[in-house]
Amino acid sequence: MAHQISKTLLFFFLFVLLLSDTVSSVRINLKKPCKHFILHIHNVAYDSDNAANATSSTVVNPLGLGTFDFGKIVIFDNPVTMDENFLSEPVARAQGFFFYNKKSTYNTWVACTLNGY
């Protein structure tokens, strides 16, 4: 019985190895450009002194049931750029809200839309 199980496992391993990318004849051409890009979302939280520059604001303060901002709800309208510079031209806006939903650790739910120009 043990010999049959080891034989079955060997055939299964060989089958998986044949289907894996390491044995496959398809190779990635590294000279072609990649098919992905990186966007940077810039968030400036409102702190009562920066109303002109703020892109997000707390609308419901934490409930005080723990030390992890449980119950805090934040809305945002953030610029999205192609590089890390906050002053570069935005290519889109990320608009939505997020809230902290756990008392014992940081855990966030996010809902947003990405609106391009």
Secondary structure as the mmCIF struct_conf table of DSSP 4:
data_model
#
loop_
_struct_conf.conf_type_id
_struct_conf.id
_struct_conf.beg_label_comp_id
_struct_conf.beg_label_asym_id
_struct_conf.beg_label_seq_id
_struct_conf.end_label_comp_id
_struct_conf.end_label_asym_id
_struct_conf.end_label_seq_id
HELX_RH_AL_P HELX_RH_AL_P1 ALA A 2 LEU A 19
BEND BEND1 SER A 20 SER A 20
TURN_TY1_P TURN_TY1_P1 ASP A 21 VAL A 23
BEND BEND2 SER A 25 SER A 25
TURN_TY1_P TURN_TY1_P2 LEU A 30 LYS A 31
BEND BEND3 LYS A 32 LYS A 32
HELX_LH_PP_P HELX_LH_PP_P1 PRO A 33 CYS A 34
BEND BEND4 LYS A 35 LYS A 35
STRN STRN1 HIS A 40 ILE A 41
STRN STRN2 ALA A 45 ALA A 45
BEND BEND5 SER A 48 ASP A 49
TURN_TY1_P TURN_TY1_P3 ALA A 51 ASN A 53
STRN STRN3 SER A 56 VAL A 60
BEND BEND6 GLY A 64 PHE A 68
TURN_TY1_P TURN_TY1_P4 PHE A 70 GLY A 71
STRN STRN4 ILE A 73 THR A 81
BEND BEND7 MET A 82 GLU A 84
TURN_TY1_P TURN_TY1_P5 PHE A 86 LEU A 87
BEND BEND8 SER A 88 SER A 88
HELX_LH_PP_P HELX_LH_PP_P2 GLU A 89 PRO A 90
BEND BEND9 VAL A 91 VAL A 91
STRN STRN5 ALA A 92 TYR A 100
BEND BEND10 LYS A 103 THR A 105
STRN STRN6 THR A 108 GLY A 116
#
